[in-house]
Amino acid sequence: MLNPITQAIRNRKVSFFTLPLTLVAGLTALNLNAQEQSTETAEAEDVERVAVVGSQIRGGKVSEALAVSVFDADDIAELGIESGDELLDLIPENGQNFFNEAGNIGGGVNAARGDVGAFNLRNLGTGNTLVLLNGRRMVNSASYQTEEVGGSFVPVNSVNSNTIPVGGLQRLEVLRDGASAIYGADAVAGVVNNVLKTDFVGLNVGLRYKDYENLPRNDKQLTLEWGKDFNDGRTNVSVFGSYYDRGRVNSTHDPRWSNSDFRDRLPEDSPWAGDTNFRNDSANSLYGQFDLQGASARDVGLRDVFTDSSGEFETYPIGDERCQYTINQYLCGAIDGQGVIRHNFNGHAGIGRDLVSDLERQNMFVFVNHAFDNGMESFTEASYYNFSSNLIRHASAQFSTSELRVGAQNYYNPFGPCGSPYRLSEELIPDVPCEGLEFRLDNYRFAELPRIVDNEGTTYRLLQGLRGYVGDWEWESAIAYSKATKSDVTHNRVSNTLMQEALFDSTEAAYNPFSAGVNSNIERALVDVRRDNETTLTTFDIKAFHPAMFELPGGDAGLLVGVDYRRETFDDDRDPRLDGTIRFTDWEGDTYPFVSDIANSSPTPDNSGSRKVTALFTELQLPVLKNLDVQAALRYEDFSDVGNTTVGKLAFGWRPNDAILVRGSWSEAFRAPNLVTINEEFVARSNTRTDWTCVYAAENGGDPEQDVLDCRNSTQRSAEGSQDLKPEDSTNTSVGLVLTPTDSLTLTLDYWSIEKNNTIGLLGEENHTLLDLVYRLQGDVNSCNTNPAVDRVEATDDQAAIYAAAGICPAGDIRFINDTYANLDKRTVQGFDIGVYYEETFDFGRLDFRYNASILDKFEQEAGGDAAVLVNAKEQGILPESFPVDGFADLIGKDGNQKQRHTFKLSWRKDAWGAAISGNRIGSFYQSHLTLDDGTRYIIPAMTTYDAMVDYRFDVSDVRTRVRLGVKNLTDERAPLADDYFGFFSDAHRDYGRNYYVDVKAYF
């Protein structure tokens, strides 16, 4: 018999509390704070057989009292959702998706590209969410990338949300508190459990076609569901499959994106009007800058005629008003300083680059369930996922830290050898020696052809399980093997070795950087670059449950005990031109591991790793009183590489009367360092960074315009994995109130808090320069205390003079910064989840209203170690107020960490007709790097979209048929302007406008 708490919850929509006024406000403005989806009301005996996330005990009583959000199959269908990443977009508690293609367009081969979506509950970061399939762990995506944690970028990985076909879901469950004691590592922010349909009987076929109003894109999808009983109903075979074809979205498809300089979209009265941050084109183009090498511009007669005093000149298309002399039929030249021809990433040559790749995806799941005569049951699962995608990216440039040179003998060099057909007239350059002059290639892009990226990936899983009874004990065991593979091939990459050879070629087969890309012979230097990834997951578990170990005043206490084992592996195989097999040495002598053979790509070694994890766990269901249920859990996990940990959990549900439920939980959670951060070999990365030691010297040493010093340029950061890392640990608490004032209405409110310690991150390049400054400020001009992580060249006399005037010891340009993954900081995230649910049947049909929201109240990352030194130095006035200590502050609203997210859905159904309207609101946030000197922030406003659908059910030749017409983004809302690759914040927003779909499903 179910106790009152369980009975009430199983017949209600569980959500958070709010005042009745919020129901009205949610319908009108989506400004309420709510969160929580629940399943349709189910019969108690049916629910009893279903495992709900939050407890390993099937039909466990307390699990329904936990804060769980649920999307069922009807929700997913009515919302018009067709992929896993789209489904995550509509879950309020899920944060930004850092694995999206539009956001990764600048990440190159180091990004997780293709058909990949990441889980990020509570915006706590990718990798803090445990993802399950039918209650068991899923394998991570084959590829990984980096996210900013602390002051720099740290490798992260995630289960790929698109490996689950949303059409095959029975429901999606989201447990919104820590569950490591129940499920193990990674369940810090919560758990997402994908529950697929099993024991299906019948044949259903679905077709969907979607078209976009603003874009030449259309999507097509075919779904199939088939199942049959055999052996007098003791055996069931169910098959679910889908095929999805998605059209590409290119920057040239919409004028909003076609020019990567977005300054014209800023209002004239905006404080950011004209701000070059919004100029997202590039100074590197086919019209390059060339710097004389190995000779004096004055000695060879070029100074102030063809070049400036440093021997630098720029090129322009013939007819440009800046032309000062003609080079050939394509180009003219001018003394450096006239301004560069900038490269439009999003519209160059009418090709642009893709926001969304052209994609094909296939999913298939097979379930075989069999009941033996002795009462034992067998369950078998097999899944297969495959995708292929094609993406257009912008063309390559070279890193400023490793620029190539144009040989004096280059066939097309206008200052080349005497007798060369392309050497300028002798009357113009009489003092240029007959062997010619060598130039460094600067501000240049090999933009003849875009990069084309082909991705293909496969994921499969095989699981065999058994369950049965031994006496009063119910037991279950399963073994599973999963494997994900992915190949990433980029065409039209430039080999530094081959290009350097081509630039020094004295024949007409040489590369011609003076042709504006016309017949330049670029083909001889182009190569394909590969990245091949693989992850595997092997799991085994056995658990047993006794429903009545002892008796309590509220009923029988249940006990579950179990053991599980898993082995995880990953393999990251980089192209020989990236992993050091084929090495390039630049003209300054730099080579692997600081320089790769691919222009515009950092060197990366091959990487692999594995770990074994053994766990012991137990869970108690304690009906302490008739109206009080308690859950207690304890788990011990032992890792082969990072030691062991023990965590616990307590949760309760207390119903003082029929209309009120009070619930809460306390738990410990942990996240083991991912395999990359432990096993990664030495990796160098080049990023544009500000040297704050240099800035201080410039501002205080008489060089405020940085005419002598150059404080922002490409900086190399080196990092490597650490065997000393230990698991991140967290304490999760929640307390909530569920009100059911009527049979039709449920209101809920939950407060939650996560305090995570030992967050794995990097101090970061710019923070290291600040630490270097703090040490130097502690000394004087003649006494140098420095940060040993910052490796600098010796200061020039001009640089030393500026530093001396500023009162600190001199510092040269940065060679590289050495950073190490470490357990650094404490993150605190807390907030409220609110929900309103209303269901009623009237003469005109049945209404179902659901409103969910998540309100972030606190998101802080406290500084520790060297970061604490910086924070204290700033508080004491040692560091200027305008010098930022990145990554260690209040993170609410910063760079996509929106404070509020809201969703609602109102559906109606009567007889054969049905309709629904839904809304999704993403709250405002700010882009931190656009903050003005007076502290004014650039706010990206909230974005609200609405969807609508209508469907009709009828019979066609005795075949039940449903036709559904839908509109997504009903009001054609477009994403607000942001400083990003395509002018919108793609980690949080979509900017594709209104689209329409027709969905036909036949039930045979």
N, C-alpha and C positions, 0 to 999 in steps of 0.2 A: 504493500500500500504506500502511495506517495504521501509525504508529509505536506502540510499546507504551503510551505515555501515553494517546493518543487511543483506542486499541482498548479499554483497560481502562475508561476513563471512559464510553465509549459503551455499554458493556455493564454499567454499574453505576449505582446511584443516587448522585450526587455530593452529599456533605454534610459536616458537621464531625465532629471526633473527640470521643469521650468514652469513659470506661471501660465495660466490660461491665455494671458495676453500674447504670449510668444507664438501661439498658434496663428493668430491673426497677423502678427508681424512677419512670420515666416512666409505666409502666403503673398505678402505685398512687397517685401524689400529684401528678403534673404539676409537680413542683418542679425538674425538670432544666432545664438551659439549652440550648435547641436551636433551630435555625432552618434550614430549607431544605427545600423541596419539589422533587421531580424528576419527570420524565416516566417513564412505563412504559418498561421496557427495549425498545429499538427495534433492528431489524436495522441493521447498519452501513451498508448501501447506502441504506436509507431515510433515516437520519440525515444522510447525506452531502448529500442534496438539500434539507435544511431549514436555513434561516438561524436560528442561535441568537443571542439577544441577547448583546452583548459584543464582537461582531466584525461588520464589514460584509462579511466574506468568507464566502460560503455554504459551510457545511461546514468552516469554519476549525478547525484542530486545537486551538489554545490556548483557544478560546471555551468548550469543554467543561471546561477546567481552571479556569475562573473561578468565583467564588462566585455561582452562579445558583440561585434558587429557582423551582420550576416547579409549577404546578397543571395537570394535564391534564383532559380532558373528564370522565373517570370520577371523578376527585377532586371536581370541582365538582358532579357529579350526586349522588354518594354523600353529600356534605355538605349537600345540600338547599338550595343557594344559589340565589337567584332574582334578585339585583340586584348591581350593581357595588359599591355601598357595603357590602353585606353580605359580599361576597368580601374586600374590603380589611380588614374587621374580623377576619378569620381569618388574616391574614398577619402573623406575629410582628414582622417588621421595620417594618411600617407603624405610624405613631403615631396621634395623635388626629385625628378628622374634625371640623374646626371648622365645616364647612358643613352640619351636621345641623340639622333643623328644630326639635327640642326646645331645642337650645342657642341658636338664633337667634331664639327667640320674643320676646326683648327688643330685637332689633336693628332692627326696623322696616324701612322702605323701603330702608335702607342695607345690609341683609343680602342675601346671595345665597339667595333663598328658592325653594321649589318642589322639584323633583326633581333635587337637586344633591348630589354626593359629591366630596370632594377627596382628592388623593393627598398623603401626608405621610410619606415614608420617613424613618426614624431620628428622628422628631419634630423634624426640623431646620426645619420650617416649610413651610406650603403654598407651592408655587412652586419648591421645590428638587428636585423629581422630574420627570424628563422622561418623557412618556407617548407611546408609539408604537402605531400600528395596522399590523400586518404590516410592522414595521420602519421606518415613516415617521411623522413627527411629526403629532400631532393638534391640532386647534384648541382653544383655551381656551374654557371656559364663557363664555356671553355676559355673565353678571353677575359682579361681584367684591364683596368685602367687606374688612373689616380684621381683622388679628390683632395681638396685642401683641408687639412686638419692641423690646427695650430697655425704655423706661419708658412707652410709649404705643402707640397703634394705627396700623398701617401698612397700606395697601392691598395685598391679595394676590389672585392668581387661580390657577386650576387647570383642567386638563381635567376635565370632568364624568365621573365614573366610571360613571354610569348610562347613558351613551350607547352602551355596549357590551352587547349581550344575552349574558348568561353562557351561555345555552343554545347559542349559536353559536360559542363558543370551542373551538378545538382544544386550546389551552393558554394559560396566562398565565405569562409569564417575568418574573422580577424580578432584575435585576442589582444586586447590593448593594454596588457601589463606584462611584466617580466614572467617568464615561464621556464627558466633554466632548470629549476628543480623538477619540472615535469618532463621537459623535452631535451635538455642539455644545452650546450654552448650556442651562442649567437642569438638567443631569445631575449635580448636586452630590452629592445623597444616593443617587442611583442611577437606574435606568431600569426602567420597567414597559412591557413589550411585549405587546400583545394579539394573539395569532395566531388568526385565524379559519379555519374550514374552507374549503378550496377544492377544486376538481376533485371535487366530490361527485356521486355518482350514486345515485338512489333517491328515495324519498318517505317521510319520517317525520313523524308528527303526535303531539304531546304535549299532555296536559291536566293541570293541577295545581289542587288546591283545598286551601287552608289555613284552619284555624280555631283561634282562641285560647281557651284555657281560662278566663282571667281577664278577657277583654275581649269586647265585642260587635263584634269585627272579623273579617272573613274576606277572603282574597286569592284571586284567580283568575288563571290564566295559561294562554295557548294559544301553542304554538310550532309552527313549520312549517319543515321542511327539504326542499328539492327540488333535484334536479340531474339533468342528462342530457348525454350525449355526442352530438355531431353530427359530420358530415364524417369518418366512419370513425374516430372517436375523436380527431381533431385539434382539435376545439372542444368546450369544456365550458361549460355555463351552470349556475350554482349560485345558489339563492335561499334566504335564511334570514330568517325573520320571527318576531316575537313580539308578543303583546298581553298587557298586565298591568293588572289592576284591583285596587287596594289600598284597603281601608277605612280610615277615619280612626281615630285614637286621641285621645280627649279626656280632659282632666283629671277630668271627672266620672265617667269609666268605672271608676275604681278609688279606693277610700277613701284609698290611700296618697298620692294626688296631689290629692284634691278640696279640701283646705284648704292654702292656700299658707303658712300658719304651721306650720312643721314642728317646733316646740319640743316638742310632746307625744311625738315619736318619740325624743327623747333620753332615755337612762337617767337616773334620779334622781341617781345617784352620779357622773354625768359632770361633768367640770370645765366643760363647756359647757352644762349644764342651765340653761335659762332664757335662754341667750345670744340677744340680739335679732338677731344675724346670721342665725339660722334663722327669723326672722319675716319671711318673704318676701311678706307682704301690703303694703299701701300706706296711708299716712296720707291720701292723696288719694282721696276718695270723694264720693258724691252728698250727703253730709252735710258741708258745707264749713265753713271758717273765713273770716270776713269782717273786713277791717281798714279802719277809718274813714280817709277821705282828705280833706284840705283843711279840716279843722275839729278843734277840741279836744273830746275826749270830755267834759271837765268843762263846757265852755261850752254844750254842747247837752244837758246833763243825762243823759248815758249812763254816765258813769264810775261804776264799782262798783255799778251797777244793771243795766245791759244789757251793758256791756263792761268790760274792765279799763282801767287808766289810759292805755294806748296806743290805746284805741278798738277793741279786738279782741273778737269774740264767736264762739262756736261753735254749731253746730246738731246736733240729735239727732232721732231718730224720736219721735213723740208717745208718751208713757208711759215713756220712758227715765228712769232714776233721777237722771240728771244735769240734767234739765229744770229751768229756773228761771223761764221765762215761755213762753207759747204764742205762736207766730208765725202758724200757720194749721192746717188740719186734718191736715197731713202732718208738720210740724216744730215743734219747740220750740227755744228758744235758751238760752244760758248764757254767763256771763263766761268768757273764754278761760282755759284752764288746767285744765279738767276732764278732758281727754283726748279724743282724736278717735275717731270711728267708722272703723275701718279697712276697706279694700276687699280682699276675698278674690278675688284674680285667678283662682284655679282652681275657684271654685264660685259666683261671683256670678250670681244670678238663675237658678241651675241650668244655666247655659250653659258656663261655664268657658272653657278655651282648649285648642287642639290641640297634642299632642306630635308627631303624625304627621298630615299632611294627607290628605284624600281625593284619590286619584290615579288617572289613567289614563295608560298609557305604550305607545307603539308603536315598534318597531324593525324595520328591514328592511335587509338587505345583499344585493347582487347582485354576482356575480363572473362574468366572461366571460374564459376563457383560450383562446387559439388558437395553434396551431403552424403556421407557414408552411412551404411546400415547401423554401424555402432555408435552413431551420434556425432562423430567427428566431422568437421567441415574443412574443405580445402578451398583456398582462394588464390587465384593466379592472376597477375596483372602483367601486361606487356604494353609498352608505349614506344612510339616512334615519332620523331619530329625532324623535319628537314626544311631548310630554307636556302634560297639563293637570291642575292641582291646585286644591283649594279648602281654605283654612285659616282657622280661627277664632282671632282674637287678642283680647287684652284691650282694653278701651276706652281712649281717650286722656285724658291730663291735660295741663296746661300746664306749660311750663318755669318754674321759680321765678325765672329771670332775665328773664322777660317775661310777667308776670302780667296778666290782664285785669281790668277794673273793671266794677262794677255801677253804672250811671248813677243819679243822684239821681231821675231821672224814670222809671226802670224801673217798669212797670205793677205788678209783683209785689213791689217793694221794701217791706219792712215799715217802713222809715223814709223812705218816698217822699213825694211831694207831698201837700199837704192835699187832701182829697176823694178820694184814691185809694182804691179798695175794699180794698186790701191794707195800707194804712197802719195801724199799731197805734193803739189808742185814744188820743185826745188827752189823756185823764187820765193815761195812762202816759208819754207823751212830749211834755209841754207845751212844752219848750224846743227841740224839733227844729223848725227853720225850715220854712215852708210849701213852699219849693222842694225840700225833701228833702235827704238826705245821700248822698254817693257812697262806695262801699266797694270795696276791692280784693279780688278773688276769690282766696282762698288755700286751700291744701290741698283742692282740689276736682278731681273727675274727672267728665268727661262720660260717665257710665257707663250711659246709657239703652240703648245698643246696642253690641255688640262690633264690632270691626273685622273685616271679612271680606276675605280676600286671595285673589284669583284670579291664578294664574300659568299662563302657557302658553309653551312654548319649542319651538324646532325647530333641529336640527342636520343638515346634510347634507354629504357629501363626494363628489367625483368625482375619480377618478384614472385616468390612462391611462399605461401603461408598455410598454416594449419591452426585450427582452434578446436577445443573440445572441453570435456569435463573429466576430472578425476575426483570422485567423491563430491564434496561440496565446492571444490575449487574449479573455477573456470580459467582455462589457460589459452594462450595464443602465442604463436611463434612465426617468424618470417625471416627469410633471407632474400636480399635484393642486391642487384648489381646495376649501376648506372654509369653511362659514359657519354661525355659530350666532346665533340671535336669541331674545330673551326679552322678554315683556311681564309687568309686575308691576302689578296694579291693586288698590288698597285702597279698599274702600267704607267709608262711615261715618266718614270723617276730618272733623275740625272745622277750618273756616277761621277764623283769627284775625280777619280783616276782617269776615266775616259774623257771627261771634259777638259781636264788639264792637258792631256795629250792633244786634244782637238784644238785647244787654244795656243799650243806651241807648234802646230803643224804649219810647215812652210808651203804646202801645196794648196790647190783650190778646194781640197776636201776638208780644210780647216773649218772649225766653228767660227762663224762670223757674228760677233756681237755688235756689229755696226750696220746691220741690215734691217732693224726693226722687226726681226722674225721672218723676213721673206727669204726663202731658200738659204737658211742659215746653217744647214747641215747638222741640225740638232739630233737627227736620228742616230748618228754614230755614238752619241753619249747616253742614249736612253736605255734603261734596263727595267725589268720587272723586279719588284721587291715583295718577298713573301713573309708572312708570319703565320705559323701553324701552332695551334693550341689544342691541348687535351686536358680534360679533368675526368677523374673517375671517383666513384663512391661505392664502397661495398659495405653493407650493413647486415647485422644479424641481431635479432632480439628474441627474448622469451620472457613472458610475464604471466603471472597468475593472480587471480582475484578471488577472494573469499568474501561473500556478501554478508556474512554474519559471524565475525570473529568473536564478538562479545556484544552485550546488550547495553544500551544507554537509554535514558529516559525518553528520547525522541525516537527510538527504534534501534535496529541492528547496525552495528558499526562494520564497515567494509574495509578490507585491507588488500592492497595490491603490492606485490614485490616483483622485481624484474632485474634483468641484466641485459645490456646491449653492447655491441662492439661495432666499430666502424673503422674503415681505412679510407683515407682521402689522399689523392695524388693530383699533381698538376705538372704539366710540361709546357714550356714556352720556348718554341724553336724559332729563332730569329734568322733572317736572311744572312748569308755569308758576308754581305757587304755591311751588315750592322753588328754582327757578333764578333768581328775581329778576324774572321777567316781570310777575308780579302781586306787588306789594310791600305789606307790612304795616309800619306804624310804631307802636311801642308808646307808652304814655303818658310814657315817659322819653325819647322821641325816637330810640330804637334802631331800626334798620331793616336791610334787606339790605345787606351780606352777613352780618350778625350775627344777624338774626332772619328767620325764614321766615313765610309766611302760614299754615302748618299747625301746629296745636297739637301739641307733643310731637315735632316733627321739626326737625332742624337744617337750615339752608339749604345747598343744594348746587348749584353751577353745572353746566351741561352740560359735558361733557368728552369729548375725543376725541384720538386720536393714531395715529401709524403709524410704522413703521420698516422699513427694508430691510436685509437681512443677506446678505453674500456670503461663502462659505467655500471654502477649499482644504484638502484633507485627504489623508493617505496612511497606509497601514497595511502592516506587514511581518509575515509569518509565518515564523519562523526556527527550523527544526529543528536547533538547534546541535549536539546529540548524539542518538543513538538514543533516549535516555531523557530528553532536555531540550528542551522547546519554549519559545520566547520570542515574545512579541508586542510590537511597537513601533509606536506611532502618533503622529502629529503633526497638529495642526489649527490653521489660521489663520482667524479670523472677523473681518470688518469690519462694524461697525454704522453706520448712517447718522446715529445720534444720540449714541452714547457711545464712539466711537473703535473701537479694534481690540484684539485679544488673540490670543496664541498659546499653546497648551497641548500637553503631551505625555503619553504613557502608556507604561509598560513592565510587562509581566506575564510570568510564567513558570510552567511546570509541570515538576517534576523527579521522576522515579520511580526511587529507588535500588534497589527490587526490586518484585516483583509485588504485594506487599501494602501498600506505602506510596507515597503521593503527597504531595509537598510543593509547595505553590503559593503564589503571592504576586503583589502588584501595587503599583505606585506610579503615581500619576497626578495631573495638575493638572486642576482643573475650575473652571468659572466660571458665574455667573448674572448676566445683564444686568439692570439695573434694569427693573422692569416698566413698561409704558407709562403707567400711572396715576401712579406716583411721579415721573415726568419731566414729564408734561403737565398734571397736576391744577392747576386754578386755585385761588385763595384759598378755603379751606373753613374754616368755623367749626363746632366741635362742642361741645356742652354735656354735661359729665359731672360727677357728684358727686365731689369731690376734697377732700383735706385740705391746708390751707395750713400747712406746717410752720414757717414764720416766725411765724405767728400762734400756733401751739401752743407754741413756745418762749417767746414773750412771755407767754402765759397762765400757763404753768407756773412761770416765773421772775419774773413781775411781779405776783403776788398774785391771779390770776384762774384758779385751777386748774379750777373747774367751768365756766369760760367763760360766766359770767353777763354779762360785758360784751362780750367778744370772741366771734365766731362763726367757728370755724376749719374747719368742714366744710360745704360747700354746693355748689351748682351752679356750676361754673367753665367758662368758655368757652376753648377752645383753638383757635387758628387755625394752619393749616398750608397749604403749597402745594408743588407740584412743583418740582424743581430740575434744571436742565440741567447742573449740575456733578457729578451723580452718576456714579460709575464702576462697572463690574461688580464684584460680589463675586467673590473668587477663593478657591480652596481647594486644599489638598494632601491627597490621599487615599492611605492605605497599608493594605495587608492582607497577612497571611501566614497560611497554613492548612495543616492536615494531614488527609489522607484515608487511613483504614485500611480495608482489605478483608481481614480475617482469614480469612473463609470466603466461599464463593461466594454465600451467602445474606445476609451481614451487611456493612453499610458504616457506619463511624463517622467523623464529621468534626468538626473544630474550626477556626474561623477567628477571628483577632483583626483588628479593623479600627479605623481612626482617621480622622477628618475634622477638619482645622483650616481654618476658613473666616475669611478676613479681610475687612475693609471691609463688614461686615454693615450693610445699610441699615435704619435705624430712626429713632426719635425719642427725645430725651432724656426727654420726658414731663412732664406738668403738675406732679406732686408733686415730681419731681426738680428741676424749675426753682425751686420754692419753697424747696427745700433749698439750692440754689445761691444764691438770694437771701439766705437766712439766713447762709450762709458769708460772703458779701460784707459783710453788715451787722455780723457779729461781728468782722470785721477793722477796723471803725471804732468809733465810740462814739455816744452819744446825739446829739451835735451834728455828727457827721461821717458822712454817708450814702454808703456804697458799696452799690450795688444791682445786681441782675441786670436788664439792660435788656429781657430777654424777658418779664418780668412787669410788666404795666401795671396800676397801682393808682390808685384814687381817693385823694383827700387824707384823711388820718386825722382822725377826729373828736377832740374834746378828751378824751373818755373813753378812746378807744383810745390816744391819744398818752400818756396817763398810765400805762397798763399797760406800754407799750413802754419808757417812760422808767424805770419801776421795774425792768424786766428788763435795763436797761443797753444797749439797742440803739435806733437811731433809729426813729421811728414809721413804721408802714406801715398804709395804709388797705386796704379790701376790694379784692380782685382784680377788675379789669374784664375782662381776658382775658390769655392767655399765648400768645405767638407762638413757634411751634416750626417747625423746618424739617427736611425729610428730609435725612439726611446719612449718609455712610459712617462709622460710628461705631466698631464694636467687633470683637473677635475671638471666635468661637465654636469651642469644641473639644468634639467628641463622639467617644467611643470605647467599644468593648465587644467582646463575644464572641458568635459565633453557633455553635450546636451542633446536631448532627443525628444521629439514629439511624434506620437503615433496615434492615428485615429482610423477606425474602421467601422462602417455602418452600412446596413442594407436599407434602402428606401424603395418606394414604388417605382422610381425612375432608374433604379440600378444600385449596384454596390460601389461605395466610395472607399478608397484606401489612400490615406495621406501619411507621408513619412518625411520627417525633417531631421537632418543630422548636421552637427557642426563640431568643430574642434577649435578651442580657444587657447592659444599659447600665452601663458602668463609670465613665464620666466624661462630664459635660455641664456645661460652664462657659461663661459669657459674660464675657469680660474687659472692663473699663471702659477707655475712651479719651476724650480730649478733656475736656469738662466733666464727664463721668461719672467720670473718673479724679480730678478735683478733689474730687468728693464722697467717693469711696472713701478718698482720702488724708486728707481732713478727719475722717472717721470713725475711721480708724486712729490719728490723732494726738489723738483725744479732743475735737476742736473741735465735732463734732456728737455729740449724745447717742447712746448705744448703741441706745436704743429707737427712734430715728428711722430708718426704712427707706430704703435706696437701692435702688429697684426695678429689677429686670431685669438686674443685673450681679453675678452670684454663681454659686454651685453650683446648677444647675437640676435635678439628678437628684431625682426624686420630687416636684418642685414642680408643683402644679396640673395633674396629669395626665401628667407625664413619668415614667411608671412605669419602674422599674428592670428589670423582667422581664416577658416575655410568652412563653407556651408554648402549643403545640398538639400534639395527637396524633390519629392515626386508625388503627384496627385494623379491617381488612376481611377477610371470608371469602367464598369463592365455590366452589361445587361444582355442576356441571351447571347445572340451571335455577334453583338457589337462590343467593341472595347476602345478606349482612348486613354491617353496619358500625356501629361505635361510635366517636365522636370526642369530643374535649374541647378546651376553649379556656380558658386562664387568663390573666387580666390582673392583674399585680402591684399591690401597694399603692402609694399615693402620698399626698401631703398637700395640704390647701388652705392656702395661705400666709397669707391674710388672717385666718384663724382662730387663728393662733399667739398663745399667751398671753404675758403680760409676762415670765414666767419662762422663755420659750423653748419651752414644751411645744407640740407640733404636733398638729393634728387629723388623724389618720391615717384615710384611707379604705381599708379592708382589701381584700385581693385578692378577686377574684370568679372563680369557676370554673363553667363550664356544660358539660353533656354533651348530645350528640345521638346518636340511634340510628335505624337504618332496616333494613328487610328487604324484599327484592324477589323476585319469581318471574317466570320467563319461560316463555311457552307460545304455542301457535299457536291463532289463532281464524280459521277458514276460510282456512287457509294464510297468514294474516298473522301474522308474528312480533309478539308483544305482551309488554310488560313492565309489571308492576304493582308499584309501590313504596309502602310505608307507612312514614312517618317521624314521629319525635317530636323536636322541637327544644326544648332546655332541659329535658332529661329529669327533672331533680330540682326543677323549678319554682323555680330560684334567682332571687332578686330583687336588684336593685342596692342596694349599701349606701348609707346616708344621707349626703347631701352638702348643703352650702349652695348650692342651685341652684334654678332656676325650678320644677322638679317634684320636688325632694328627692333627685335623683341626678345624678351627674356625666355629663351626656349626651354630652360630647365623647369619652368613653372607654367608657361603659357603656350597655346597653339594659336596660329594666326592664319588659318586657312579659310575662314569665313563660312558662310551658309552652304550646306550640302543636303542632298535629298537621297532617300533610299526607298527601294521597294523590296519587300521580303515575302516570299511565297513558301509555305511549308505544307507538305502533304503527309497525312497520317494514314498509312496503308493498313 
